[in-house]
Amino acid sequence: MSRTLTALSVALPLASGWSVHSLWMRRRIETARRDPLTDLWTRDPFEERARKSLARKCQLAVIVLDLDRFKEINDSLGHAAGDAIIRATGRRLGGWVEERAGVAGRLGGDEFAAVIPGYGVDKLRADLHMLAARLDRPVPFQGHLVEVHASIGAAYYRAGAAELTTLLRRADEQMYRAKQRGGGWRIAQRLTVPELRTVNGRRDGRRGTGGEAA
């Protein structure tokens, strides 16, 4: 009996130590998958979670957005101002998405994406209007208010065979259309045929395709 108690007294602290270490490792791994500026998911873990949402075959919306004239703000006010705007945008988008039980990510630069489950088109229109209003609020920076505006594109998914890359591409096209018209939001009407020329599956002119357009 005494030997058993002795063994337990040795094993319990070891088990407790491994449990704490395991928890610490999980937190480290999750932190590494988060964007340090916004605390949103980075591209790979965002897409991981987005594909799981698609696999449930429920109605959902895939959203892509980026900021209008962000490079001009960065160039004129400096990178600290740009970081403040990215941080505020991530916080606003993250809060909006969390209220709707979705998942949000920062894809890079001033480009963000989200997946929102359980949507009908009418509700999506109303909520995109609310999101645009939330994102377009000025951001405080060094005692001043910096004007911020976003362009948003959405692809509505009713269940079927559409892949995440297709939905993101179509949402991105609608974001670009919205940007051409001065901002706001647009929803893709069809998913099968790209409206704009693509390079390596992405809209021609998008960063990473050889062009520098938004």
Secondary structure as GFF3:
##gff-version 3
##sequence-region A 1 214
A	DSSP	alpha_helix	2	32	.	.	.	ID=ss1
A	DSSP	alpha_helix	43	55	.	.	.	ID=ss2
A	DSSP	beta_strand	60	67	.	.	.	ID=ss3
A	DSSP	alpha_helix	70	77	.	.	.	ID=ss4
A	DSSP	alpha_helix	79	99	.	.	.	ID=ss5
A	DSSP	beta_strand	103	108	.	.	.	ID=ss6
A	DSSP	beta_strand	111	117	.	.	.	ID=ss7
A	DSSP	alpha_helix	121	135	.	.	.	ID=ss8
A	DSSP	beta_strand	139	141	.	.	.	ID=ss9
A	DSSP	beta_strand	144	146	.	.	.	ID=ss10
A	DSSP	beta_strand	150	157	.	.	.	ID=ss11
A	DSSP	alpha_helix	164	180	.	.	.	ID=ss12
A	DSSP	beta_strand	184	188	.	.	.	ID=ss13
A	DSSP	beta_strand	198	199	.	.	.	ID=ss14
A	DSSP	beta_strand	202	203	.	.	.	ID=ss15
###
